[in-house]
């Protein structure tokens, strides 16, 4: 799935408690309960996996905040 920064923010806003987990260089969007956020696109279900190139601009502009290894929407 091709992600843009706006799509990442939209998906995080869709449900309260969503966050992005950073683990060993991999970013995975998670539900509040810790399960992976899955999106169906073109009939194929895929986990939402933002890339490093998305994360720096989102944190640098204050749209995401970091808490340990988790990224949340900034309030």
C-alpha positions as CSV (number, residue, x, y, z in Angstrom):
1,X,0.0,0.0,0.0
2,X,1.3,3.4,-0.9
3,X,0.9,5.8,2.0
4,X,1.1,9.6,2.1
5,X,1.4,11.6,5.3
6,X,-2.2,12.8,5.0
7,X,-3.4,9.2,4.8
8,X,-1.5,8.2,7.9
9,X,-3.0,11.0,9.8
10,X,-6.5,10.2,8.5
11,X,-6.2,6.6,9.6
12,X,-4.9,7.5,13.0
13,X,-7.9,9.9,13.5
14,X,-10.4,7.3,12.3
15,X,-10.5,5.5,15.7
16,X,-9.5,6.7,19.1
17,X,-6.4,5.1,20.6
18,X,-4.6,4.2,17.4
19,X,-0.9,4.7,17.3
20,X,2.2,3.7,15.4
21,X,4.7,1.3,17.0
22,X,8.4,1.5,16.1
23,X,10.1,-1.8,16.6
24,X,13.5,-2.8,15.2
25,X,13.3,-0.2,12.3
26,X,9.8,-1.2,11.3
27,X,6.7,1.1,11.8
28,X,3.3,-0.6,12.2
29,X,0.0,1.2,12.8
30,X,-1.8,-0.4,15.7
31,X,-5.3,-0.3,17.2
32,X,-5.7,0.7,20.9
33,X,-5.8,-3.0,21.8
34,X,-2.4,-3.6,20.1
35,X,-3.7,-5.4,17.0
36,X,-2.5,-4.3,13.6
37,X,-4.6,-1.8,11.6
38,X,-5.6,-3.5,8.4
39,X,-6.9,-1.7,5.3
40,X,-8.4,-3.4,2.3
41,X,-7.3,-1.9,-1.0
42,X,-8.1,-3.5,-4.4
43,X,-9.5,-6.5,-2.6
44,X,-6.3,-7.2,-0.7
45,X,-6.1,-6.7,3.1
46,X,-2.8,-5.2,4.2
47,X,-1.4,-4.0,7.5
48,X,-0.6,-0.3,7.6
49,X,3.2,0.1,7.6
50,X,4.4,3.7,7.5
51,X,8.0,4.3,6.4
52,X,10.7,6.3,8.0
53,X,10.4,8.9,5.3
54,X,6.9,9.7,6.6
55,X,7.7,9.7,10.3
56,X,10.3,12.4,10.5
57,X,8.2,15.1,8.7
58,X,5.2,14.2,10.8
59,X,7.1,14.6,14.1
60,X,9.1,17.6,12.9
61,X,5.9,19.5,12.1
62,X,4.3,18.6,15.4
63,X,1.6,16.4,14.0
64,X,2.8,13.3,15.9
65,X,4.2,13.0,19.3
66,X,6.6,10.3,20.5
67,X,6.2,8.4,23.7
68,X,8.9,5.7,24.0
69,X,8.6,3.6,20.8
70,X,5.0,4.8,20.1
71,X,3.9,7.7,17.9
72,X,0.5,9.3,18.7
73,X,-1.5,12.1,17.1
74,X,-0.4,15.4,18.7
75,X,-3.2,17.1,20.6
